[in-house]
Every structure is written in C-alpha cells, then in structure tokens.
Amino acid sequence: MTILTLDTDMFQAAAPKGLRAEATGLTSAQFHSRYCAHGGPIRLGEWSPAGARTAEFTATLEFAGHLRTVVATGSPVAAMTSALYEEGYPVEILQFHQRRTAEGTATFVQCECNGRRGWGAAIADDGAESTVRAMIAGVNLLGVS
C-alpha cells in the first residue's frame, strides 16, 4: 500500500471545477485536511491490487471495531458502494473525477449519504486504490454513522 506524499498545490489544482470553487481561499494544508480525511468511522486497513493485467483488488476495511474484506473484479466504485451499503452507509457517488498527476492518480468524489453531500479526495500510485481512499474520505467527512 502506497500513500504518497504530494505537492498539495498540484493536487488541489487537479480538482474538478466545483470542488476548486468550494475550496477557494483554503491553503493547501487546509484543503488536504478538509477533503482527504484519514480519520473517521471507516478506515482502509490493507490494500492489494491483483496486478496490472487485471482489474481485481482486495481491500480490508475497518468499520467501528470489525473488519470486512472486499474482493472485487472491475469497478472499485461498485464494489465499495455495495460494501458500504451493506455496512449501513448508503452512499451514492454524484460526481467522480480522476486525473493522472506527476504525484500519482488523484481521485475526487462527491458523495451523498443520508441526505448529506460532500467531497472526498485521495492520491495513490494505483487508480483503484485512489478511488477507494477518496470514497472512504468522502463518507468519513460527511460524519455519517
């Protein structure tokens, strides 16, 4: 699992227009703190992509004291949405933006859960891992349980 150190100015600049507008006036550190939350009721434990030739991955998620392993082939959005729903987080992805940067793959998702909306963001070497991390950040930032 690779959590990248990043040039947060570049990361913020890669964000979609709606998120950049919402984040106007934030410093890079404030942007990272607000949209890339690592704390909350959901945490990514282990991450294991199957390899470059397949779209399979395994993610171990921690939900308030218990672990759940998600194994999926194909879309990490679909796999995570299903896993989150089964754990009581009926998340809907309203917007999804992913860009390759010099730092890695940056993912930005606007989530809705229980009538609340917010953005989550992440960057990682792997696009699927970046997606999973952004979705977790988005749900955690909504403060839903």
Backbone as CSV, one residue per row, in Angstrom:
resi,resn,N_x,N_y,N_z,CA_x,CA_y,CA_z,C_x,C_y,C_z
1,MET,0.864,-1.166,0.000,0.000,0.000,0.000,0.905,1.221,0.000
2,THR,0.646,2.154,-0.899,1.454,3.350,-1.001,0.586,4.576,-0.791
3,ILE,0.880,5.294,0.293,0.255,6.592,0.494,1.314,7.593,0.085
4,LEU,1.011,8.375,-0.908,2.005,9.264,-1.471,2.099,10.567,-0.706
5,THR,3.322,11.068,-0.602,3.481,12.445,-0.181,3.239,13.248,-1.439
6,LEU,2.649,14.403,-1.307,2.276,15.084,-2.520,2.455,16.576,-2.420
7,ASP,2.554,17.155,-3.581,2.534,18.595,-3.718,1.057,18.972,-3.665
8,THR,0.589,19.440,-2.496,-0.839,19.679,-2.337,-1.343,20.803,-3.225
9,ASP,-0.488,21.738,-3.623,-0.920,22.768,-4.573,-1.295,22.122,-5.901
10,MET,-0.469,21.181,-6.364,-0.745,20.482,-7.618,-2.006,19.639,-7.471
11,PHE,-2.145,18.970,-6.339,-3.312,18.131,-6.069,-4.584,18.973,-6.091
12,GLN,-4.561,20.104,-5.399,-5.723,20.995,-5.361,-6.040,21.529,-6.758
13,ALA,-5.019,21.849,-7.537,-5.222,22.361,-8.890,-5.841,21.301,-9.803
14,ALA,-5.613,20.022,-9.516,-6.173,18.941,-10.328,-7.644,18.687,-10.018
15,ALA,-8.151,19.269,-8.951,-9.546,19.058,-8.539,-10.513,19.588,-9.597
16,PRO,-11.706,18.998,-9.672,-12.715,19.492,-10.623,-13.178,20.895,-10.248
17,LYS,-13.727,21.585,-11.225,-14.102,22.997,-11.068,-14.985,23.245,-9.840
18,GLY,-15.995,22.422,-9.613,-16.897,22.626,-8.475,-16.191,22.534,-7.143
19,LEU,-15.269,21.601,-7.021,-14.507,21.457,-5.782,-13.518,22.597,-5.618
20,ARG,-12.869,23.011,-6.705,-11.945,24.159,-6.615,-12.699,25.390,-6.147
21,ALA,-13.916,25.602,-6.657,-14.715,26.763,-6.248,-15.064,26.679,-4.758
22,GLU,-15.459,25.485,-4.308,-15.802,25.292,-2.902,-14.590,25.510,-2.002
23,ALA,-13.406,25.181,-2.497,-12.186,25.252,-1.694,-11.444,26.582,-1.839
24,THR,-12.026,27.534,-2.542,-11.384,28.835,-2.731,-11.004,29.426,-1.378
25,GLY,-9.782,29.884,-1.298,-9.310,30.520,-0.078,-8.639,29.567,0.899
26,LEU,-8.741,28.262,0.672,-8.080,27.313,1.556,-6.607,27.203,1.185
27,THR,-5.770,27.085,2.188,-4.373,26.778,1.910,-4.302,25.321,1.471
28,SER,-3.178,24.921,0.952,-3.003,23.532,0.544,-3.187,22.592,1.732
29,ALA,-2.642,22.962,2.877,-2.784,22.134,4.079,-4.247,22.041,4.510
30,GLN,-4.974,23.138,4.432,-6.395,23.128,4.799,-7.196,22.266,3.819
31,PHE,-6.867,22.356,2.530,-7.537,21.536,1.522,-7.334,20.058,1.841
32,HIS,-6.097,19.679,2.085,-5.780,18.284,2.374,-6.486,17.826,3.646
33,SER,-6.471,18.655,4.667,-7.123,18.318,5.935,-8.636,18.165,5.775
34,ARG,-9.240,19.018,4.989,-10.694,19.005,4.826,-11.195,17.868,3.939
35,TYR,-10.515,17.593,2.837,-11.055,16.666,1.847,-10.397,15.288,1.798
36,CYS,-9.294,15.128,2.483,-8.563,13.853,2.432,-8.512,13.201,3.806
37,ALA,-9.610,13.240,4.534,-9.656,12.762,5.919,-9.194,11.314,6.042
38,HIS,-8.286,11.095,6.963,-7.826,9.736,7.241,-8.509,9.187,8.482
39,GLY,-9.204,10.052,9.227,-9.900,9.608,10.428,-11.382,9.473,10.160
40,GLY,-12.061,8.788,11.025,-13.496,8.613,10.885,-13.876,7.181,11.179
41,PRO,-15.143,6.857,11.002,-15.603,5.516,11.360,-15.134,4.415,10.400
42,ILE,-14.657,4.789,9.211,-14.218,3.792,8.233,-12.741,4.017,7.937
43,ARG,-11.989,2.935,7.973,-10.556,3.020,7.670,-10.174,1.914,6.696
44,LEU,-9.216,2.235,5.834,-8.678,1.232,4.926,-7.517,0.573,5.632
45,GLY,-7.637,-0.731,5.860,-6.567,-1.471,6.513,-5.518,-1.877,5.503
46,GLU,-5.791,-2.948,4.790,-4.839,-3.446,3.806,-5.387,-3.262,2.408
47,TRP,-4.466,-3.095,1.481,-4.814,-2.909,0.077,-3.942,-3.828,-0.750
48,SER,-4.543,-4.548,-1.687,-3.779,-5.465,-2.509,-4.337,-5.521,-3.924
49,PRO,-3.731,-4.785,-4.846,-4.159,-4.944,-6.238,-3.656,-6.285,-6.759
50,ALA,-4.413,-6.892,-7.648,-4.045,-8.210,-8.165,-2.945,-8.122,-9.213
51,GLY,-2.772,-6.966,-9.794,-1.741,-6.826,-10.815,-2.206,-5.925,-11.926
52,ALA,-1.277,-5.540,-12.756,-1.564,-4.578,-13.816,-2.456,-5.153,-14.917
53,ARG,-2.496,-6.461,-15.039,-3.255,-7.060,-16.146,-4.715,-7.329,-15.810
54,THR,-5.079,-7.217,-14.549,-6.476,-7.440,-14.178,-6.979,-6.235,-13.407
55,ALA,-8.278,-6.153,-13.272,-8.899,-5.073,-12.514,-9.410,-5.644,-11.193
56,GLU,-8.669,-6.581,-10.615,-9.072,-7.209,-9.373,-8.305,-6.594,-8.212
57,PHE,-8.983,-6.434,-7.083,-8.315,-5.912,-5.901,-8.948,-6.490,-4.648
58,THR,-8.196,-6.403,-3.564,-8.683,-6.791,-2.247,-8.434,-5.632,-1.314
59,ALA,-9.466,-5.235,-0.588,-9.339,-4.156,0.393,-9.904,-4.646,1.712
60,THR,-9.174,-4.409,2.785,-9.678,-4.722,4.110,-10.101,-3.412,4.744
61,LEU,-11.380,-3.334,5.105,-11.951,-2.127,5.692,-12.244,-2.364,7.158
62,GLU,-12.044,-1.335,7.958,-12.376,-1.410,9.372,-13.580,-0.514,9.624
63,PHE,-14.639,-1.104,10.149,-15.866,-0.394,10.489,-16.075,-0.494,11.987
64,ALA,-15.910,0.586,12.704,-16.216,0.653,14.137,-15.980,-0.669,14.863
65,GLY,-14.771,-1.152,14.788,-14.418,-2.319,15.577,-14.497,-3.665,14.883
66,HIS,-14.944,-3.753,13.654,-14.896,-5.029,12.953,-14.329,-4.832,11.549
67,LEU,-13.762,-5.889,11.034,-13.119,-5.845,9.724,-14.010,-6.484,8.676
68,ARG,-13.863,-5.980,7.459,-14.562,-6.560,6.319,-13.595,-6.542,5.145
69,THR,-13.485,-7.660,4.466,-12.627,-7.738,3.294,-13.503,-7.691,2.050
70,VAL,-13.126,-6.803,1.140,-13.827,-6.638,-0.124,-12.903,-7.148,-1.221
71,VAL,-13.362,-8.116,-1.974,-12.617,-8.631,-3.120,-13.475,-8.346,-4.331
72,ALA,-12.902,-7.675,-5.304,-13.700,-7.295,-6.465,-12.882,-7.373,-7.739
73,THR,-13.582,-7.638,-8.805,-13.012,-7.561,-10.140,-13.831,-6.514,-10.872
74,GLY,-13.154,-5.550,-11.442,-13.864,-4.498,-12.163,-13.840,-3.194,-11.404
75,SER,-14.978,-2.581,-11.297,-15.090,-1.235,-10.767,-14.937,-1.161,-9.247
76,PRO,-13.940,-0.425,-8.760,-13.833,-0.234,-7.317,-15.001,0.588,-6.770
77,VAL,-15.593,1.454,-7.593,-16.743,2.250,-7.149,-17.915,1.327,-6.831
78,ALA,-18.205,0.398,-7.714,-19.313,-0.533,-7.496,-19.058,-1.410,-6.277
79,ALA,-17.851,-1.935,-6.158,-17.528,-2.802,-5.027,-17.622,-2.048,-3.701
80,MET,-17.075,-0.850,-3.662,-17.106,-0.071,-2.422,-18.519,0.388,-2.091
81,THR,-19.282,0.804,-3.089,-20.653,1.235,-2.851,-21.457,0.100,-2.227
82,SER,-21.300,-1.113,-2.761,-22.012,-2.276,-2.213,-21.563,-2.588,-0.791
83,ALA,-20.252,-2.598,-0.559,-19.737,-2.908,0.781,-20.188,-1.863,1.791
84,LEU,-20.126,-0.592,1.420,-20.552,0.469,2.328,-22.046,0.361,2.629
85,TYR,-22.843,0.081,1.618,-24.288,-0.055,1.800,-24.594,-1.188,2.782
86,GLU,-23.927,-2.313,2.609,-24.153,-3.463,3.487,-23.747,-3.181,4.926
87,GLU,-22.869,-2.213,5.130,-22.431,-1.838,6.480,-23.235,-0.665,7.042
88,GLY,-24.280,-0.252,6.325,-25.141,0.814,6.833,-24.794,2.210,6.357
89,TYR,-23.988,2.303,5.300,-23.608,3.589,4.715,-24.146,3.635,3.282
90,PRO,-25.392,4.071,3.090,-25.981,4.085,1.748,-25.450,5.253,0.914
91,VAL,-24.212,5.128,0.487,-23.541,6.210,-0.230,-23.876,6.161,-1.720
92,GLU,-24.030,7.340,-2.264,-24.232,7.499,-3.706,-23.130,8.421,-4.204
93,ILE,-22.511,8.066,-5.301,-21.466,8.901,-5.891,-22.133,9.815,-6.909
94,LEU,-22.110,11.108,-6.635,-22.749,12.086,-7.508,-21.810,12.562,-8.613
95,GLN,-20.539,12.714,-8.262,-19.534,13.120,-9.259,-18.263,12.332,-8.996
96,PHE,-17.593,11.969,-10.072,-16.344,11.222,-9.984,-15.375,11.824,-10.985
97,HIS,-14.219,12.219,-10.497,-13.176,12.779,-11.363,-11.854,12.117,-10.984
98,GLN,-11.123,11.688,-11.995,-9.832,11.071,-11.739,-8.840,11.599,-12.757
99,ARG,-7.680,11.986,-12.251,-6.639,12.531,-13.131,-5.286,11.967,-12.740
100,ARG,-4.490,11.716,-13.734,-3.105,11.310,-13.506,-2.295,12.579,-13.312
101,THR,-1.520,12.637,-12.245,-0.644,13.781,-11.989,0.788,13.264,-11.860
102,ALA,1.721,14.169,-11.720,3.109,13.769,-11.508,3.268,13.015,-10.193
103,GLU,2.336,13.214,-9.266,2.400,12.596,-7.947,1.742,11.214,-7.900
104,GLY,0.870,10.905,-8.851,0.124,9.649,-8.846,-1.255,9.887,-9.433
105,THR,-2.184,8.995,-9.152,-3.555,9.155,-9.630,-4.375,9.849,-8.555
106,ALA,-4.909,11.014,-8.902,-5.740,11.800,-7.982,-7.202,11.506,-8.285
107,THR,-7.973,11.213,-7.247,-9.395,10.938,-7.398,-10.186,11.886,-6.516
108,PHE,-11.272,12.409,-7.063,-12.157,13.336,-6.354,-13.576,12.809,-6.522
109,VAL,-14.281,12.599,-5.418,-15.653,12.105,-5.492,-16.565,12.999,-4.657
110,GLN,-17.716,13.307,-5.215,-18.745,13.984,-4.437,-19.737,12.902,-4.040
111,CYS,-19.877,12.732,-2.733,-20.718,11.675,-2.185,-21.980,12.252,-1.565
112,GLU,-23.012,11.427,-1.540,-24.211,11.754,-0.775,-24.544,10.532,0.063
113,CYS,-24.823,10.761,1.330,-25.181,9.677,2.233,-26.145,10.236,3.273
114,ASN,-27.299,9.613,3.375,-28.327,10.053,4.327,-28.664,11.531,4.185
115,GLY,-28.738,12.015,2.934,-29.136,13.394,2.667,-28.035,14.427,2.812
116,ARG,-26.828,14.011,3.145,-25.698,14.948,3.258,-24.766,14.753,2.071
117,ARG,-24.212,15.864,1.582,-23.291,15.822,0.442,-21.938,16.391,0.826
118,GLY,-20.897,15.841,0.216,-19.558,16.368,0.427,-18.555,15.699,-0.493
119,TRP,-17.399,16.307,-0.577,-16.319,15.823,-1.428,-15.308,15.041,-0.610
120,GLY,-14.729,14.029,-1.239,-13.581,13.314,-0.703,-12.531,13.266,-1.795
121,ALA,-11.275,13.222,-1.384,-10.185,13.202,-2.361,-9.057,12.324,-1.851
122,ALA,-8.304,11.779,-2.783,-7.148,10.954,-2.429,-6.208,10.880,-3.615
123,ILE,-4.978,10.491,-3.307,-3.998,10.257,-4.360,-3.211,9.011,-3.984
124,ALA,-2.947,8.168,-4.970,-2.189,6.938,-4.760,-1.538,6.543,-6.080
125,ASP,-0.617,5.588,-6.011,0.023,5.085,-7.231,-0.991,4.449,-8.166
126,ASP,-1.956,3.755,-7.603,-2.924,2.945,-8.335,-4.274,3.655,-8.377
127,GLY,-4.915,3.682,-9.536,-6.200,4.358,-9.680,-7.293,3.757,-8.818
128,ALA,-7.327,2.432,-8.693,-8.348,1.788,-7.867,-8.146,2.138,-6.395
129,GLU,-6.912,2.109,-5.923,-6.643,2.471,-4.526,-7.012,3.926,-4.272
130,SER,-6.694,4.796,-5.196,-7.042,6.205,-5.058,-8.558,6.371,-4.964
131,THR,-9.301,5.602,-5.765,-10.758,5.646,-5.737,-11.295,5.214,-4.383
132,VAL,-10.806,4.081,-3.881,-11.254,3.562,-2.583,-10.970,4.572,-1.479
133,ARG,-9.771,5.137,-1.482,-9.404,6.105,-0.448,-10.267,7.368,-0.531
134,ALA,-10.556,7.845,-1.735,-11.389,9.042,-1.889,-12.814,8.779,-1.407
135,MET,-13.348,7.593,-1.714,-14.700,7.268,-1.260,-14.761,7.194,0.265
136,ILE,-13.768,6.570,0.880,-13.732,6.483,2.339,-13.626,7.879,2.945
137,ALA,-12.765,8.719,2.376,-12.628,10.098,2.878,-13.953,10.832,2.761
138,GLY,-14.639,10.673,1.629,-15.921,11.350,1.430,-16.961,10.949,2.452
139,VAL,-17.102,9.644,2.696,-18.082,9.173,3.681,-17.683,9.623,5.077
140,ASN,-16.406,9.509,5.421,-15.955,9.939,6.748,-16.187,11.434,6.961
141,LEU,-15.965,12.222,5.926,-16.145,13.668,6.059,-17.612,14.070,6.239
142,LEU,-18.511,13.227,5.783,-19.929,13.523,5.973,-20.371,13.297,7.414
143,GLY,-19.525,12.614,8.168,-19.825,12.379,9.577,-21.050,11.500,9.777
144,VAL,-21.259,10.551,8.883,-22.414,9.669,8.997,-22.028,8.415,9.754
145,SER,-22.991,7.846,10.406,-22.739,6.573,11.094,-23.984,5.731,11.095
